[in-house]
Amino acid sequence: MPELPEVETVRRTLQRLVAGKTIRSVDVRLPRIIRRPAEPEAFARALEGLTIRGVERRGKFLKFDLGELLLLSHLRMEGRYGLYDAEDETELHTHVIFRFTDGTELRYRDVRQFGTMDLYKPGEETREGPLSKLGLEPLDEAFTLSAFREALGAKKTKIKPLLLNQEVVVGIGNIYVDEALHAAGIHPERPADELSRAELARLHGAIVATLSASVEAGGSSVKSYVNGQGEQGAYQFSLRAYGREGEPCPAGCGGVIEKFVVGGRGTHICPRCQPKKRSRAKRDQGQKHT
């Protein structure tokens, strides 16, 4: 599933490609992609004649600003957008086509067919529906260390499943949770309420640094992800833990990356850099700073 860096890369690409274009018509070929309104025909009619003012993002959702309406799109596992000329051959698994007045088309393709689209009046998307329960944006100025600590609270939940909870922090999927925890030296099964202030500060910084670096690299093309121009990301070449089981830890500690399951998700760690329990000295040091 595309995570925050990949969705942000798609957003930036679409902003360049389709902002300012006016929709002439919409062809919905797989009705279940459209969740709101209930009738795909109503969805298509509502968009006719509207201009895409810009493309924004909230968590893993794309937000197409259409002035009087807002189109909320989630790519799920393998959804992707691409801009084509009207005469270009339509690929298999193309489920929604937005035809513009300039002769180009924005096509939504989804092999797994899990993606969704919803129409809202501006403001409704934050009061109801999937956006109303989303947590902190990790690349937003409001994602301060204090806000992060408050979001985690005194929960006894293991830190990895907690970070994957979109109601706590949005957009951090399996890849980047593993990378951030490795960079911060924190075992994914440590309960959140046992993390010291210093560890939380390291984790907060690692989340921001990891996601920012991936956005700059265009995301990670670990599986089928490409941006709106069909280009792959490059951050997969910088991954230090995820997908590297059996390889030496890049931190040079002498450890070897291991893989196991936490909360039903494949998880990658260095057992030397990320011990499951803090040493007595580190516990004492953490207590002095709390």
QUINORQUI-V444483 format. One record per pair of residues at least 6 apart in sequence whose C-alpha atoms are under 7 Angstrom apart, sorted by sequence separation. I is the first residue (numbers start at 1). J is the second residue. D is the distance in whole Angstrom. If there is no record, write none. Layout:
i->I j->J d->D
i->I j->J d->D
This chain:
i->34 j->40 d->6
i->37 j->43 d->6
i->56 j->62 d->6
i->57 j->63 d->5
i->64 j->70 d->6
i->65 j->71 d->7
i->99 j->105 d->5
i->125 j->131 d->6
i->126 j->132 d->5
i->137 j->143 d->6
i->163 j->169 d->6
i->181 j->187 d->7
i->214 j->220 d->7
i->226 j->232 d->5
i->248 j->254 d->7
i->249 j->255 d->5
i->260 j->266 d->6
i->261 j->267 d->5
i->55 j->62 d->7
i->56 j->63 d->5
i->63 j->70 d->7
i->64 j->71 d->5
i->98 j->105 d->6
i->99 j->106 d->7
i->125 j->132 d->7
i->136 j->143 d->6
i->181 j->188 d->7
i->225 j->232 d->7
i->226 j->233 d->7
i->248 j->255 d->6
i->249 j->256 d->5
i->259 j->266 d->7
i->260 j->267 d->5
i->55 j->63 d->6
i->56 j->64 d->6
i->63 j->71 d->6
i->64 j->72 d->6
i->97 j->105 d->7
i->98 j->106 d->5
i->164 j->172 d->6
i->248 j->256 d->4
i->249 j->257 d->6
i->259 j->267 d->5
i->260 j->268 d->7
i->31 j->40 d->6
i->55 j->64 d->5
i->63 j->72 d->5
i->97 j->106 d->6
i->98 j->107 d->6
i->163 j->172 d->7
i->164 j->173 d->6
i->247 j->256 d->6
i->248 j->257 d->6
i->259 j->268 d->5
i->54 j->64 d->6
i->55 j->65 d->6
i->62 j->72 d->6
i->63 j->73 d->7
i->97 j->107 d->5
i->240 j->250 d->6
i->246 j->256 d->6
i->247 j->257 d->6
i->258 j->268 d->6
i->259 j->269 d->7
i->54 j->65 d->5
i->61 j->72 d->7
i->62 j->73 d->5
i->96 j->107 d->6
i->97 j->108 d->6
i->221 j->232 d->6
i->246 j->257 d->5
i->257 j->268 d->7
i->258 j->269 d->5
i->28 j->40 d->7
i->52 j->64 d->7
i->53 j->65 d->5
i->61 j->73 d->6
i->62 j->74 d->6
i->96 j->108 d->5
i->221 j->233 d->5
i->245 j->257 d->5
i->246 j->258 d->6
i->257 j->269 d->5
i->258 j->270 d->6
i->52 j->65 d->6
i->53 j->66 d->6
i->61 j->74 d->5
i->94 j->107 d->7
i->95 j->108 d->6
i->220 j->233 d->5
i->221 j->234 d->7
i->244 j->257 d->6
i->245 j->258 d->5
i->257 j->270 d->5
i->52 j->66 d->5
i->53 j->67 d->7
i->60 j->74 d->7
i->94 j->108 d->6
i->95 j->109 d->6
i->163 j->177 d->7
i->219 j->233 d->5
i->220 j->234 d->6
i->222 j->236 d->6
i->245 j->259 d->6
i->256 j->270 d->6
i->51 j->66 d->6
i->94 j->109 d->4
i->95 j->110 d->7
i->218 j->233 d->4
i->219 j->234 d->6
i->220 j->235 d->5
i->221 j->236 d->6
i->255 j->270 d->6
i->50 j->66 d->6
i->93 j->109 d->5
i->94 j->110 d->7
i->152 j->168 d->7
i->217 j->233 d->6
i->218 j->234 d->6
i->219 j->235 d->6
i->220 j->236 d->5
i->241 j->257 d->6
i->255 j->271 d->7
i->27 j->44 d->7
i->86 j->103 d->6
i->93 j->110 d->6
i->151 j->168 d->6
i->160 j->177 d->7
i->217 j->234 d->5
i->218 j->235 d->7
i->255 j->272 d->6
i->26 j->44 d->5
i->85 j->103 d->6
i->86 j->104 d->5
i->93 j->111 d->5
i->184 j->202 d->5
i->217 j->235 d->5
i->25 j->44 d->7
i->85 j->104 d->4
i->86 j->105 d->6
i->184 j->203 d->5
i->253 j->272 d->7
i->84 j->104 d->6
i->85 j->105 d->6
i->83 j->104 d->7
i->84 j->105 d->5
i->214 j->235 d->5
i->249 j->270 d->6
i->83 j->105 d->6
i->84 j->106 d->6
i->181 j->203 d->7
i->184 j->206 d->6
i->25 j->48 d->5
i->83 j->106 d->5
i->180 j->203 d->7
i->183 j->206 d->6
i->245 j->268 d->7
i->23 j->47 d->7
i->24 j->48 d->5
i->82 j->106 d->6
i->83 j->107 d->6
i->23 j->48 d->6
i->24 j->49 d->6
i->81 j->106 d->7
i->82 j->107 d->5
i->23 j->49 d->5
i->81 j->107 d->6
i->82 j->108 d->7
i->180 j->206 d->5
i->242 j->268 d->5
i->22 j->49 d->6
i->23 j->50 d->6
i->81 j->108 d->5
i->180 j->207 d->5
i->241 j->268 d->6
i->22 j->50 d->6
i->23 j->51 d->6
i->80 j->108 d->6
i->81 j->109 d->6
i->160 j->188 d->5
i->241 j->269 d->6
i->22 j->51 d->4
i->80 j->109 d->5
i->159 j->188 d->6
i->160 j->189 d->7
i->21 j->51 d->6
i->22 j->52 d->6
i->79 j->109 d->6
i->80 j->110 d->6
i->158 j->188 d->7
i->159 j->189 d->6
i->180 j->210 d->6
i->20 j->51 d->6
i->21 j->52 d->6
i->79 j->110 d->4
i->135 j->166 d->6
i->138 j->169 d->7
i->158 j->189 d->5
i->159 j->190 d->6
i->20 j->52 d->5
i->78 j->110 d->6
i->134 j->166 d->6
i->135 j->167 d->4
i->136 j->168 d->6
i->137 j->169 d->6
i->138 j->170 d->7
i->158 j->190 d->5
i->159 j->191 d->6
i->19 j->52 d->5
i->20 j->53 d->6
i->78 j->111 d->6
i->134 j->167 d->5
i->135 j->168 d->4
i->136 j->169 d->5
i->137 j->170 d->6
i->158 j->191 d->4
i->159 j->192 d->5
i->18 j->52 d->7
i->19 j->53 d->5
i->78 j->112 d->6
i->133 j->167 d->6
i->135 j->169 d->5
i->136 j->170 d->6
i->157 j->191 d->5
i->158 j->192 d->6
i->19 j->54 d->5
i->77 j->112 d->7
i->135 j->170 d->6
i->156 j->191 d->5
i->157 j->192 d->6
i->79 j->115 d->6
i->134 j->170 d->6
i->156 j->192 d->6
i->77 j->114 d->7
i->155 j->192 d->6
i->156 j->193 d->5
i->76 j->114 d->6
i->154 j->192 d->7
i->155 j->193 d->5
i->15 j->54 d->6
i->76 j->115 d->5
i->154 j->193 d->5
i->15 j->55 d->5
i->75 j->115 d->5
i->152 j->192 d->7
i->14 j->55 d->7
i->74 j->115 d->6
i->75 j->116 d->7
i->74 j->116 d->5
i->73 j->116 d->6
i->74 j->117 d->7
i->11 j->55 d->6
i->73 j->117 d->5
i->11 j->56 d->6
i->72 j->117 d->6
i->73 j->118 d->7
i->11 j->57 d->7
i->71 j->117 d->7
i->72 j->118 d->5
i->71 j->118 d->6
i->72 j->119 d->6
i->71 j->119 d->5
i->8 j->57 d->7
i->70 j->119 d->6
i->71 j->120 d->7
i->69 j->119 d->7
i->70 j->120 d->5
i->11 j->62 d->7
i->69 j->120 d->6
i->70 j->121 d->6
i->69 j->121 d->5
i->70 j->122 d->6
i->7 j->60 d->6
i->68 j->121 d->6
i->69 j->122 d->6
i->68 j->122 d->7
i->4 j->59 d->6
i->4 j->60 d->6
i->145 j->201 d->7
i->3 j->60 d->6
i->145 j->204 d->6
i->182 j->241 d->7
i->179 j->239 d->7
i->179 j->240 d->7
i->179 j->241 d->6
i->178 j->241 d->7
i->179 j->242 d->6
i->178 j->242 d->6
i->30 j->95 d->5
i->29 j->95 d->5
i->28 j->95 d->6
i->29 j->96 d->6
i->175 j->242 d->6
i->28 j->96 d->5
i->27 j->96 d->6
i->28 j->97 d->7
i->139 j->208 d->6
i->27 j->97 d->5
i->138 j->208 d->6
i->26 j->97 d->6
i->27 j->98 d->7
i->26 j->98 d->5
i->25 j->98 d->6
i->26 j->99 d->6
i->25 j->99 d->5
i->1 j->76 d->6
i->2 j->77 d->7
i->23 j->98 d->6
i->24 j->99 d->6
i->1 j->77 d->4
i->23 j->99 d->6
i->24 j->100 d->5
i->1 j->78 d->6
i->23 j->100 d->4
i->24 j->101 d->5
i->22 j->100 d->5
i->23 j->101 d->6
i->59 j->137 d->7
i->21 j->100 d->6
i->22 j->101 d->6
i->35 j->116 d->7
i->37 j->118 d->7
i->33 j->115 d->6
i->34 j->116 d->6
i->35 j->117 d->6
i->36 j->118 d->5
i->37 j->119 d->7
i->33 j->116 d->5
i->34 j->117 d->5
i->35 j->118 d->6
i->36 j->119 d->6
i->33 j->117 d->6
i->34 j->118 d->6
i->190 j->276 d->6
i->182 j->269 d->6
i->187 j->274 d->5
i->189 j->276 d->7
i->185 j->273 d->5
i->186 j->274 d->5
i->187 j->275 d->6
i->198 j->286 d->7
i->178 j->267 d->7
i->185 j->274 d->5
i->187 j->276 d->5
i->197 j->286 d->7
i->178 j->268 d->6
i->196 j->286 d->5
i->182 j->274 d->7
i->197 j->290 d->6
i->161 j->263 d->6
i->59 j->170 d->5
i->60 j->171 d->5
i->59 j->171 d->5
i->83 j->228 d->7
i->78 j->224 d->7
i->82 j->228 d->5
i->81 j->228 d->5
i->82 j->229 d->6
i->4 j->171 d->4
i->3 j->171 d->6
i->4 j->172 d->6
i->3 j->172 d->6
i->3 j->173 d->6
i->5 j->211 d->6
i->9 j->215 d->6
i->8 j->215 d->7
i->5 j->214 d->6
i->9 j->218 d->6
i->5 j->215 d->5
i->9 j->219 d->7
i->6 j->218 d->7
i->6 j->219 d->5
i->5 j->219 d->5
i->6 j->220 d->7
i->13 j->227 d->7
i->14 j->228 d->6
i->13 j->228 d->6
i->10 j->227 d->5
i->9 j->227 d->6
i->10 j->228 d->6
i->2 j->225 d->7
